[in-house]
Amino acid sequence: MEELLASYVIFLLLLLIETKGIPPVTLAVIVLNMFIFLAPELSAGDVCLSVSTTVYDCEWQRLLLAPLHHLDVDHLGFNMASLVWKGSRLERRVGSARFLFSLAIFALLTGGTYLGIKATLAGLLAERFSVDCAVGFSGILFALKVINNSQSGDSHIPGPFPIKRRDACWAELVLIHLLSPRSSFVGHLAGILVGLVYVKGPLRMIMNWVTGKEYGNVRFAECCHLCRNVSLESEPYRDHQCPAPTRQRRQRRRC
């Protein structure tokens, strides 16, 4: 009962923190994480990410299940509070459809990177690294942090130590591990690496190719609404960023 009450308090605080309201996908992810925590169908051991269970036993569903499960109220509260800020900011910038797609891709890539690092450590150092198990949303949050901070240019975080915002993820990686030794250092590192591949590597280009570049600045629902209401013979597709279908495919093409 105490955990249930604490979770509802955390949820109310999250709503109060974001005075402009929480965008729909960010809010839905928060509610889903809370629902799974309050009414768990699977234990952490059934969904946690490790080389032995995920790779050796071929339980690949853990790549999507592990980020949605948390060990305790503190773990859940910290991650969801962080998601309110990072997720709301990014979702408003790229749109809800692109943000939802990004979360799914980041979950898969962060989990895959985590497993790759752990498998390498197991092969080079000790077999125990293959059984290390991790759950939680924090790896994805680190990827979102890298992406958000990449927009800040050369601005610095105020404090005794001058740190550029775009480099703050590395300081946070070390600080969180020092304050909470139980946290997954490799999981957080995997999130940073995925974020860097998006910002400086080919991942953004690939995602733009899959989703369509036009969805970077408009919401999916708005685009579909415009496409349904604009005549196929007119020119406004350029203005609304929805590509006009060719004459041969008009009967089959839908936005």
N, C-alpha and C positions, 0 to 999 in steps of 0.2 A: 504493500500500500504506500509506503514511503517513496519507493521508486516511481510509482505511478503519479503521485502528487508532485514529486520533483520534476518529472518529465513535462507535466502540464504547465508548471511554473516556468520552465525553460522555454516552452513554446510561446507562452504569453510574452515573455521578455523579448524573444526574437521578433515578435510582431511590433512591439513598442520601439525596439532599436531602429528599425527601418521605417522612418516616419513617412516616406513616400509610398509605402506598400511594397510587398515582396512580389516580384514577377511570378507568373503562374508555374513555370517549370521548376524554378528554385523552391517555391512553396510546396509543390507536389513532392519533390525529392525529400524535403524536410519531413513532411507528413508521413511519407512512406518509411523513412528511417525510424521515425518514432513509433509507427504502428508495428513494425517488425520487432522493435525492442520491447514494446509492451505486450505483444502477443506472439512470441517467437514460436515458429514451427520447427526450427532446427537450432541446435546448439552451435556455439562458436566452433567447436571441434568438427562439426559436420560441414562447415562452410569455409573455414580458414584456409589461407593460401599457403601452400608449401610445395616443394619440388616432389616430395615422396607421394603426396596425395593427388596433386593436380596432374603432374607429368607421368609419374610411374604408374599410378592407378587410373589415368585418363579421365579424371573428374574435372573436365574443363569448365563445367558450369560454375565452379568456384570463382572464376575470374569475374563474374557478374554478381555472385552472391556475397562474396567476402566484403566488398565495399559497403554493403547495406546492413551489416551487422556490427554491433559494438559491444564491448565487454561490460561497461557499467555506465551509470548516469553521467559521470564526469567525462568519460570518453565521448559519449553521445553529445553532451551539451557543448563541449569545446568545438567539436567538428561542425555541429549545426550552426553555432554562432559564427564560426568562420565562413560557412557556406552562405549565410545571409549577406555578408559584406561582399565576398568575392563573387558569388554566383549572381547576385542582383546586379552588380556592376557590369559583369560580362554579358549577362542575358539582355540587359537593356541596350547594349552596344551592338550585338550581333543578331538579336532576334531570338524568339523562343524555340523555333524549329531547329535552327543551327546550334543553339546551346544544348538542346536535348541530344542531338546527334553527337556533339562534341563530348558530352559526358560519357556516352556509351563507348566512343572510341578511346577516350582517355582511360576509362576503366580497364578495357582490354589491354591497351598498350602499357599502362602502369603495372598491371598484374604480370604481363609478359616480361617486362623489364626486370621486375622484382625476381621472378623465377630465374631469369637468365643470370642475374648477379649471384643469387644464392647457389645455383648449379655450378657456377664458376668457382665460388668460394669452397663449395663441397669438393670439387675436383682438385683444387690447389692446396687447400688447408686441411679441412676435417669434414668427415661425413655428416657430422651433426648439423651442418648448415642446411642439409637437404630436408631435415625434419622441422626446422624453424617454421612456425605458423603465424600468420598475421591476418587481422581483420580490421575494418574501419575505412572511412572515407578520406582519410588524411592524405593519402598519396595523390588522389585526384585534386584535392585542395591545393597541394603544392604546385601542381601543373597549372591550375587556374591563377595562382599567385604569380607565377613566372610570366604568364600572358598579360595579366593586368599591369604588372610592374614594367613590362616592356614599353608601355605607352607613356611612362613618366619621364622619359629622356634621361637627363643627367641630374635631376633633382635629388636632393639628399634628405635622409631622415633626420629630424632634429634630435640631438642628444650629444653626449660627451664624445662619442666616436662617430666621425663622419663616414656614413655608409650610403652609397647610392641606392635608390629604391630598386633599381633593376638587379642589384646584387644582394638585396636584403634576404632573399630566400636561403642563401648559404649561411648567413648568420643565424637565421631562424632554425635551420636544420640542426646546427650544433647546439643552440640554446635549448630547444625542445628536448633534445636527447639528454642534455645535462640535467634539466629540471624533471624530466620523466624518463628514467632509464628503461622502463618497460616499453616505451614507444619503439616502433620499428624504424630504425635509422635507414635501413636499406629500402623500406617502403617509401619513406619520404624522399630519399635520394632518387628513386625510380620516378617519382612524380616530377621532380625538378628536371630530370633528363628528358622526359616526355615533353614538358613545357618548352624546353630549349629546342627540341627537334621541331616543335610547332613554330616557334618564333624565328629561329635561324636556319631551319632545315626545310625539307620538302613536304612536311606533313600538312602545312596550311595549304599549299598548292594542290595536294591530293584531295583534301577535304573540299576545297573550292570546286574542283573538277567533279566530285561526286554530288555535292548538294546544289551546285550552280552558284556562281559568284553573286547573282542578284539577291540571294538570301542572306548576304552578309549585313545588309542594312534595313531590310524590311521583314516584317513578320510573315510567316507562312500563311496564316489565315487571311491577312490583308491581301497578299498576292493572289490567293485563290479567289477572293471576293472580287478583286479587280478583273481577273481573267474571265470570270463568269459573266460580268456585266458589261464588258467592253466588246463591241462588235468586231468580228474577225476581219472585216473588210477595212476597218479604220487603222490609223497609225499609232494610237496612244501606247502601244506596247513598249516603245522606247522610253516614254516618260515614266511608266509604272514598273519598269525593269522586269517585265514578263515577256519572254521571247514569243514572237508571233509564230504559230505553227504554219508549216508549208501547206499549200493548197491540196496536195495529194494526201496529207495526213490529218486534215481538219476533222474528219468524222471519228477518228480514233484518239486524237490527242486531247488530253485533259490536263489542267494545271494541277 
